[in-house]
Amino acid sequence: MRTIDLHPPGGSVTVMRDGDIATVTLFHPDRLNAISVAMWRGLREHFERLSTDETLRCIVVRGAGGNFAAGADIAEFPEVRHGSAGVRAYHLDIIKPALQAVRDCPHPTVAAIDGVCVGGGLEIACHCDLRIATASARFGVPINRLGFPMAPDELAGLLALAGRAVTLEILLEGRVFGAREALQKGLLTRVVADGELAREISLTTQRIAQGAPLAARFNKRIIERLGPAVEPLTAEELDQCFAYCDTADHAEGIRAFLDKRLPRFVGR
């Protein structure tokens, strides 16, 4: 067993290799594993490297310290998402490639979910092939309280998994809900009792690893190919998606979060 680490400021991403199983861990436990820019980049780097390793049979994604991930690290927003150009770059150049690296990985991927799995954490889980959670895990995308919508490439993963009605419910209400409800909504593969996650992940990865790796990779590739084709957004549509970044409501949402108070939105 060997561990490979990245230790950027504001959290890290680690990889532990045990035979033909790799475990990718989001490590920022003092902030519920809120995902910093460095962590998004580390996630992309690790998945791109692991994707080329044909000796792997399965990859597990988990969070450290009893939580999966509490979304993006909003404390960074005033610096890394400043102005319209900064917002676009953050979502299109940092988050999008990281999620794409998870989605495009040829090896089977399993999200091991405990504690909080919201916002960007849920986006990562949605791009894994299987999602197994403890009964006490919590889910949601409460970004309506921050004054901005979900970026299109991040929204695509949730929409493909949950469908239109559930995705609208999650985004419009911004409610955080439990694992049983997440299972009913189609967000999860299965739910296990608290304390049983490690055992269930071990059994799951063993079953995957015992299967033919070429068949697993082929199944992933063909299922992706047979999915409904979606035309990429035009430049004008992308402009519309990020037009919110210069609004008063967006600025108020970020300020309110950092000030630990309720936002006062005015609709402009």
Number of C-alpha atoms within 10 A of each C-alpha: 8 9 12 11 14 17 13 14 11 18 22 23 26 19 22 17 15 12 11 15 19 22 20 23 21 28 26 24 18 11 15 22 29 30 29 23 21 18 29 21 19 22 28 22 16 20 22 18 11 21 17 12 12 12 13 20 25 23 27 22 22 22 27 18 15 15 25 32 33 27 25 20 20 18 14 14 18 14 10 15 17 16 12 15 11 17 20 20 15 17 19 16 13 17 25 18 19 23 24 18 20 25 22 16 22 25 26 22 24 24 27 24 31 25 23 25 29 25 22 23 26 25 23 26 30 26 25 22 17 18 22 23 29 23 20 18 22 24 25 25 26 20 21 17 21 20 21 20 19 18 17 18 18 22 15 17 21 22 16 14 16 18 15 11 10 17 18 13 12 20 17 14 14 16 14 15 16 16 25 19 13 22 16 11 15 13 23 22 15 18 21 17 11 14 11 13 19 13 10 19 19 13 12 15 21 15 11 19 17 9 12 10 19 13 10 17 15 13 14 18 14 10 9 13 10 8 9 8 8 7 6 10 12 9 9 8 12 14 13 10 17 19 14 18 21 14 14 14 21 22 18 19 22 21 18 16 15 13 10 9 10 13 19 12 15 9 9 9
